[in-house]
């Protein structure tokens, strides 16, 4: 017997999209989903004022208030989103810093350094003379190259 619409054969209910638009027409970037943590971050660039309230983010991104809250909390901890209040209002708005992408790449550079260190630990475990160790060494070298080049690239951008 087929499960009724809106429920699964196991008796649970399927989650229905809150949007009347099909998922394929919702705004995304290549390789991402509007339900990812970065969606509130990206949406700030799409507003004319440069700031959005939590309710506006929920409506724009078609995600739950809890998802917005979690994403904003995470991005605020990384200083990628700032909270602000309008005087005489309790409503909070969220704004991305003007140099957001510069900050993102500086954070990414720290990640590249950490990945390189982890790969070197892996090389010690599997052995530098193994095929796996050689692959890890190549990856570590690539991350070190990127990490070494990033400061000069950022300096060139600042002069641009």
C-alpha positions in Angstrom: 0.0 0.0 0.0 1.4 3.4 -0.9 2.0 6.0 1.8 -0.3 8.9 1.8 1.0 12.2 0.4 3.2 14.0 2.9 4.1 10.9 4.8 6.7 8.2 4.3 6.3 4.5 4.3 7.9 4.4 7.7 5.1 6.5 9.2 7.1 9.8 9.5 6.2 12.9 7.6 8.2 14.3 4.9 9.6 17.8 5.3 7.9 20.1 2.8 9.5 23.2 1.4 8.3 26.5 2.9 8.7 28.1 -0.5 6.2 28.1 -3.3 9.2 28.4 -5.7 10.9 25.2 -6.8 14.3 24.7 -5.2 16.0 25.1 -8.6 14.8 28.7 -8.8 16.0 29.8 -5.4 19.2 31.9 -5.4 22.4 29.9 -5.0 26.0 30.1 -6.0 27.8 27.3 -7.8 28.3 24.3 -5.5 26.2 25.7 -2.7 22.7 25.6 -1.3 20.6 28.4 0.2 20.4 26.2 3.3 24.1 26.4 4.0 25.6 28.6 6.7 27.0 30.9 4.1 23.6 31.8 2.7 22.9 34.6 5.3 26.4 35.9 4.6 25.8 36.0 0.8 22.3 37.5 1.2 23.7 40.6 2.9 25.3 41.6 -0.4 22.0 41.3 -2.2 20.1 43.8 -0.1 20.1 47.5 -1.1 20.7 48.7 2.5 23.4 46.2 3.1 21.6 44.9 6.2 18.8 42.5 6.9 16.7 41.5 9.9 16.4 37.9 10.9 12.8 37.9 9.6 14.0 39.2 6.3 16.7 36.5 6.1 14.1 33.8 6.8 11.8 35.2 4.0 14.6 35.8 1.5 16.4 32.4 2.0 13.3 30.3 2.8 14.9 28.8 5.9 13.8 28.5 9.5 14.3 31.1 12.1 16.5 28.6 14.0 18.7 28.2 10.9 19.1 31.9 10.6 19.9 32.2 14.4 22.5 29.5 14.2 24.1 30.8 11.0 24.3 34.4 12.4 25.7 33.2 15.7 28.4 31.2 13.8 29.3 34.0 11.3 29.3 36.6 14.1 31.8 34.5 16.0 34.1 34.7 12.9 33.5 38.5 12.6 31.9 37.9 9.2 28.5 39.4 10.3 27.9 42.2 12.7 24.7 42.9 14.6 23.3 46.4 14.8 20.2 48.0 16.3 18.2 50.9 15.0 17.8 53.5 17.9 14.4 53.1 19.7 13.9 49.7 18.2 14.4 46.2 19.6 14.9 44.7 16.1 18.4 43.5 15.3 19.8 43.8 11.9 22.8 42.0 10.5 25.4 43.6 8.2 28.5 42.2 6.6 31.8 44.2 7.0 32.8 46.2 3.9 36.0 44.1 3.7 34.3 40.8 4.1 36.1 38.9 1.4 39.5 40.1 2.5 38.6 38.7 6.0 37.4 35.4 4.5 40.6 34.9 2.7 42.7 35.7 5.7 40.8 33.1 7.7 41.2 30.7 4.8 44.9 31.2 4.9 45.0 30.0 8.6 43.0 26.9 7.5 45.5 26.2 4.7 48.4 26.3 7.3 46.5 24.0 9.6 45.8 21.5 6.7 49.4 21.5 5.8 50.4 20.7 9.4 47.8 17.9 9.5 49.1 16.4 6.3 52.6 16.4 7.6 51.4 14.6 10.7 49.8 12.1 8.3 53.1 11.7 6.5 54.8 10.8 9.8 52.1 8.1 10.3 52.1 6.5 6.9 55.7 7.1 6.0 57.2 9.6 3.6 58.3 6.8 1.2 54.8 5.4 0.7 52.5 6.4 -2.1 50.1 7.9 0.4 52.9 9.8 2.1 54.0 11.1 -1.3 50.5 12.3 -2.1 50.2 13.9 1.3 53.5 15.7 0.7 52.3 17.1 -2.6 49.1 18.3 -1.0 51.0 19.9 1.9 53.4 21.6 -0.5 50.4 23.0 -2.4 48.8 24.4 0.8 52.1 25.9 2.0 52.5 27.6 -1.4 49.0 29.1 -1.2 49.5 30.2 2.4 52.9 31.8 1.5 51.4 33.7 -1.5 48.2 34.9 0.2 49.8 37.8 2.2 51.4 39.3 -0.9 48.2 38.8 -2.9 46.2 40.6 -0.2 48.7 43.4 -0.1 48.4 43.8 -3.9 44.6 43.9 -3.5 44.8 46.7 -0.9 47.0 48.8 -3.3 44.6 48.1 -6.1 
